[in-house]
Every structure is written in structure tokens, then in C-alpha cells.
Amino acid sequence: MAKLVLGIGSSHSPTLLMEPKAWLRRGEVDDQSYLPLYDFEGKRVQYPELAERVGDSLLRELEPEVLDRRHAANEKGIAAVAAKLKEVDPDLVIIIGDDHKEVFQDDNMPALSVYWGETLPYKPQGLMKWPYADDLKADMWYPQEETQYPVDSRLAERLIGDLLEKGFDPAHSKFYNEEQGMSHSFGYIYHRIMVDKKWPVIPVSINTYYPPNQITPGRAYQLGRALRQVVEAWPENLRVAIMATGGLSHFVVDEEFDQAFIELLRSGGEEGHAALPREKLQSGNSELRCWSVIAGAVEGMEFDLIDYVPCYRSPAGTGCGMAFATWE
């Protein structure tokens, strides 16, 4: 019988693919109106409101030695989850990611979708294109060459049917349009975590960002539980890992909210996820839903928080709370 042997959670922010000098450059444009900012109560705000509220209290977070220390912590966290995946060496990896309108648009935005083509295409598009001056670019940035990565198409197709039997209604994709490639939430996994081996995957995408059909955190938890149930009912002798990417809080760093969510991951249980305040799960914070999926899948497994790293990039407190964790 198949068995879930490993869970991995990792943030996937562009910050994890560049050095602190580029964090600050990114922070310089956070006052532009296109960036959806929500305050600590979940209210939509403009950058000047945040800056006025924070005052000078976060300037220390932008000091070079602080940024360098957090950059090093991020690199250590990424290396740790990559090493754990290599050590366990599963037969299959189910990846839970979200899309930033890289694949799905407003003409078709499923709450849940499973990709079951033979390979998953990578194209340097959207967030994966380098947006700043070349002198800020680090070697760790997304590769700029197109390629394809292996998908276990047979098991992905089976998973779609199994989820239907469990009361879920997944959309599916067997291929993308010619100009499309995978979401950066999957691209990050291939570039920074699957560094020594490209394991066969089943890509599962949930809509975290875009109303009106964002998956609820309670339903996300139930999805994770269902994924484990169907996988462990497969007759094949397979060792399976499940991985979630995204979050934690962004584009406004909310350390208190992040720490409370980490404690929820540690304690387990559907009720806490179902009770998460929806107004707090907008914009970048919405990606906590990916972690709610994995939380449902790893019930009863041992949680190991590798690190939590609050990465500020502007005096107003914009940035991203990074987290790296495993379950065995």
C-alpha cells in the first residue's frame, strides 16, 4: 500500500531568490497602488497609512546586518527542506501551490485543479522574469530557459477520480496553452528545493488569491485529509511526500499572526483552520491556505519548524514572513 512519509512546507517569495539589496529595491515600489496591502486587522490600506502607523519603529529591520542575517537564515531553511526531501527520497511528490494568473485567468479560475499531463512546462514568465537592474541580480534567480519536468500522469488522473469520490470537484488540465508555463509556486520548488533530483510530481493548484471562489481554510484542511486518504488507499507500494508552498504573511509582515498560525500547525486540528479570519487571508496572506491543505494531510505526524524569518523590505513593514517546516 502507498504511504505518506513526508510533509514539507516552504515559503516561495521572490525574496528567497535574491539578495537583500534587491529586497530593498522591491520595497521602494511598494507604495504603488497596484500592490494590495492589508493591515493587521485585514483592512485594505495604502502605503502611506502603514508608514504613518509604523513610524520609525521598523528602521532597525532594514539595517544591513539584519538583512544579511535573515538572508542567511532563509538559505539555511531552504537547504534544510531540500536535504530532507533528498534524504527521504520519495517515489512521488504531490505539490500544493497557488496561481498568480500565470495559468488561470478570470475567464476560468478554478478553486481546485489537478494537472495530469506527461510533463509540466516551465517558462520564465510573470514573476519569474527578472524585474530589476542587472547589477541586483543573483545567481539564485529563476532560470531563464524553458524546460519540462516529469509528472506521474497515471496517478494524477487517478487522483482526480478519487477526489470526486471524496466529494471534491477538481478541475483538470492535461496541457497548457502554448504561451503558458507553470506557476512560480511550482517553479520555486524545482529551482530551489529539487536541486539534486527532479522527482515525479502531481501538481495540485488551489485558488487562494482571487474572489469570489477562494477555497476556505477549513475546506483546504479537508482537502489535505482527503489527499492522504486516497493516496494511502492506492495498492502500489509507494512512498509519497506532500509539499505546500506560499506564505506566510505578506505583503505586510505580521509576525504575531504568523506565530499564531505556526502554533496552529504545531497543535493540529481542523477547527483552528476553519476558524481562521477570512479578512486576514487576503492578498499574500491568502497563501496560508496552502499550508492548511498540508496540515490536513499530515494529521498525527511530527511537526518540525526549521525556521521562521520575518523579512522586511520597507520602513512601512512590507515584506514577507518566511517559514520552513517538515512533518514525518
QUIDAZI-V839232 format. One line per field, one symbol per residue. ss: DSSP state (H for helix, E for strand, L for the rest). psi: psi as a letter, one per 20 degrees, with the letter a starting at -180 (. if undefined). A space follows every 50 residues. Layout:
ss = ???
psi = ???
//
This chain:
ss = LLEEEEEEEELLLHHHHLLHHHHHHHHLLLLLLLLLEELLLLLEELHHHH HHHHLLLLHHHHLHHHHHHHHHHHHHHHHHHHHHHHHHLLLEEEEEEELL LLLLELLELLLEEEELLLEEEELLLHHHLLLLLHHHLLLLLLLLLLEEEE ELHHHHHHHHHHHHHLLLLLEEELLLLLLLLLLHHHHHHHHHHLLLLLLL EEEEEELLLLLLLLLLHHHHHHHHHHHHHHHLLLLLLLEEEEEEELLLLL LELLHHHHHHHHHHHHHLLHHHHHLLLHHHLLHHHHHHHHHHHHHHHLLL LLEEEEEEEEEELLLLLEEEEEEEEEEL
psi = qqpoipqppprkqhhijrrhhhghhhhhjijqihooppaijjpprqghgg hgghcjhjhhijqghgghhhghgghhgghghghgggghmrhqppporrpl khgpaiinnqhpqppkrhqopppnrciippiaqhiipqhiqpqjqqaqqp pnhghgghhghhhghjjqmprqpirrqhiqaqqihhhgghhhgmhiqnqq ropppqohhoqjkppqhghgghggghggghgiipiqnqopqppqqradpq jppnhggghhhghghghrphghghipphhilrchhhihhhhhghhhhkpi qppoogqpoonqjqiijqbpoqqpqqp.
//
